[in-house]
Amino acid sequence: MPTQLTLHYHPLSSYCHKVLIALDELSITPELRLLNLGDPAERAAFLALWPTGKMPLLVDAGRPVPETSIIIEHLQRHHAGAGCAPLIPHDADAALQVRLWDRLFDLYVMAPMQACTADLLRPEGQRDALGLARAREALSAAYAMVDAHMAGRTWAAGDAFSMADCAAAPALFYAVTHVPLDARHTHLAAYFERLVARPSVARTIAAARPFFRFYPGRQGLARRFFNPDDAQG
């Protein structure tokens, strides 16, 4: 019997990584449908399903569930495997902290990181030097904020791995390809290492590895994640 859950995604997408990590943590296995928005027919079909054209998109028994944080909360409420730790705590105040740091990573790390990536996709003569400089400054400011926050902490919001860490992992993974961490970011660097060592994150990175050769910022990827001399990365 086919699963009632389908995730429309792309293995290079940072926001897709956020949901893939959560799926792994919650022991949920949907049908994964790789989305090629460069194909006009496929793009039209996807826009008919979800007019913003943003991925990932979860479809649950025919119902579209958009936006990564909403997808993760929906998955936890309705499909989490038995015995899985919640990614959003049941305690209301603790849940607010998770949602706060989820938003901070999305808005202040993921967004400027994506602006840096988008600039690399432009022809050289059309690149936005001012916009790129602002995005890099935003990342540097976000690094300082997260570094200070992570002093004495293991995970971003509370003692347990949460939705906030699902957001942090891909945001930071790609952000450091544009603006590397430096010696000032000791707490953030240690947090980054905990993130990439987390089994759910490591598996998501491993699944994306064959596609890293198509990532515009691949020159900034550490060799442990991508070897440009290897056709499969």
Secondary structure, DSSP 8 states (H G I E B T S, - for coil): ---SEEEEE-TT-HHHHHHHHHHHHTT---EEEE--TTSHHHHHHHHHH-TT--S-EEEETTEEEESHHHHHHHHHHHH--TT---SS-SSHHHHHHHHHHHHHHIIIIIHHHHHHHHHHTS-GGG--HHHHHHHHHHHHHHHHHHHHHTTT-SSSSSSS--HHHHHHHHHHHHHTTTS---TT-HHHHHHHHHHHHSHHHHHHHHHHGGGGGG-TTGGGS-TTT--TTSTT-
